[in-house]
Amino acid sequence: MGDSTTPLRVVIADDAMLLREGIQKVLEDAGIEVVASVGTADELLAVLDEVAVDAAVLDIRMPPGHSDEGVVALERIRAGGSTIGVLLLSMYATPEYALRVMGAGSGTGYLLKERVAQPQTLVRAVETVAGGGSVVDPEVVEQLVGRSRVDDPISRLTERERSVLELMAQGYSNGGIAQALFLGLKTVETHVRSILQKLGLEESPDHHRRVLAVLALLGER
C-alpha cells in the first residue's frame, strides 16, 4: 500500500468507458495513481500479472456474460494468493453478491455504482480495501440488518454496539466511528472488543476479525 509519499496504485475494470473515466477522475483528484483502465475481467487479471498495484476497482457484471464476472475475478485473485484490495461495484444492492464478496476475506468491498458520484465515499472505500479493511454499501447493510433470523448472533449486542458494527461494515476505522457517533476513541475500542467477544471471534491467520464480524452482521452462515 502507498505511504504518505507514494500514492496508491489502482487498476480499474468496467465495460462502460464513461464510468471508468469518472472513477479515474475521482481517484486521481484524490492523489491516487490509476495505472490501467480496462473493459473486462480477463484484461484486469492480465494487468495484475504484469503490474504491481495496491487495489483494483471493478464492476461485478462485465463481458462476456454480464453476470458475476467481477466476483469470479476476485475469487481468482484470492486463489492466487494476492492480498491487494478489491472493490466491487454494482448497479443494484444484491445481498447475495455482497456476502460472496465479503466471504473472500479482508481487503474486499462491495459498493453501489451511484457512490461514484460521492467522491469521498469512493476514495475512502478504495483506501480502506487497500489497507486490508472491508467495506459494504450502507444500502446493502440496511437490507440485511432488517431481516429476521433465528438465533441471530447480533441480538447479543447492545444498540450502541450494533451501531458501531454497522459503521465497521461500511469501512469506518475506529477513529471514523468515534467521529460519526460522537464518542471517544477508547470508548469505540471498548465497544469493538465487546462486539468481537460477544460474536465469539478469535484471532485467525486466515481471516480478519472485523470482516468476520461484518459477515455475522450481514447474516452469513
JOCORDA-V704038 format. One record per backbone hydrogen bond with DSSP energy under -0.5 kcal/mol. CO is the residue of the C=O (numbers start at 1). NH is the residue of the N-H. Records with the same first field share a line. If there is no record, write none. Layout:
CO: NH + NH
This chain:
5: 7
8: 10 + 33
9: 54 + 55
10: 35 + 36
11: 57
12: 38
13: 59
15: 17
16: 20
17: 21
18: 22
19: 23
20: 24
21: 25
22: 26
23: 27
24: 28
25: 29
26: 30
27: 30 + 32
28: 31
32: 34
33: 10 + 35
36: 12
38: 14
40: 44
41: 45
42: 46
43: 47
44: 48
45: 49
46: 50
47: 50 + 51
51: 53
54: 85
55: 11
56: 58 + 87
57: 13
58: 89
60: 62 + 70
62: 66
63: 41
68: 72
69: 73
70: 74
71: 75
72: 76
73: 77
74: 78
75: 79
76: 80
77: 82
78: 81
85: 56
86: 88 + 109
87: 58
88: 111
89: 60
90: 113
92: 94
93: 95
94: 97 + 98
95: 99
96: 100
97: 101
98: 102
99: 103
101: 104
102: 105
107: 86
108: 135
109: 88
110: 137
111: 90
112: 115
113: 116
114: 117
115: 118 + 122
117: 119
118: 121 + 122
119: 123
120: 124
121: 125
122: 126
123: 127
124: 128
125: 129
126: 130
127: 131
128: 133
129: 132
132: 107
133: 107
135: 110
137: 140 + 141
138: 142
139: 143
140: 144
141: 145
142: 146
144: 147
147: 149
149: 152
152: 155
153: 156
154: 157
158: 162
159: 163
160: 164
161: 165
162: 166
163: 167
164: 168
165: 169
166: 170
167: 172
168: 171
169: 136
173: 177
174: 178
175: 179
176: 180
177: 181
178: 182 + 183
179: 182
184: 188
185: 189
186: 190
187: 191
188: 192
189: 193
190: 194
191: 195
192: 196
193: 197
194: 198
195: 199
196: 201
197: 200
200: 202
207: 204
208: 212
209: 213
210: 214
211: 215
212: 216
213: 217
214: 218
215: 219 + 220
